[in-house]
């Protein structure tokens, strides 16, 4: 082995060597004060944010009112349905009551149960009311007891 490096210039002298060129550009340094935006841009940004907030609030109110009106419409439809069902049920009950209270039907049902009409009908007439009142118009237990004993 030889003491000469494997990649020396003399060995590859046919190729030109390229050395990078470095240029140093001096800056002004850090600025201590931030650059201020023009006041017209700041005002335009504030107006844009205000318009966005107003539009968002209007949109929120509209969605809330639409949701509330849809909910009210659903509840009204449900109430209409319940009213219709109640009226239909009431009409069915009236028809059923009419058919059940028909005297001819009652006679047929009574005959099926083995019931017959009575041969003699008697009435009981009760004497006057035994309940008495005192001078103030209140019920009198003692007066009612005396009227009961007098019967």
Buried (B, 14 or more C-beta within 10 A) or exposed (E): EEEEEEEEEEEEEEEEEEEEEEEEEEEEEEEEEEEEEEEEEEEEEEEEEEEEEEEEEEEEEEEEEEEEEEEEEEEEEEEEEEEEEEEEEEEEEEEEEEEEEEEEEEEEEEEEEEEEEEEEEEEEEEEEEBEBEEEEEEEBEEBBEEBEEEE
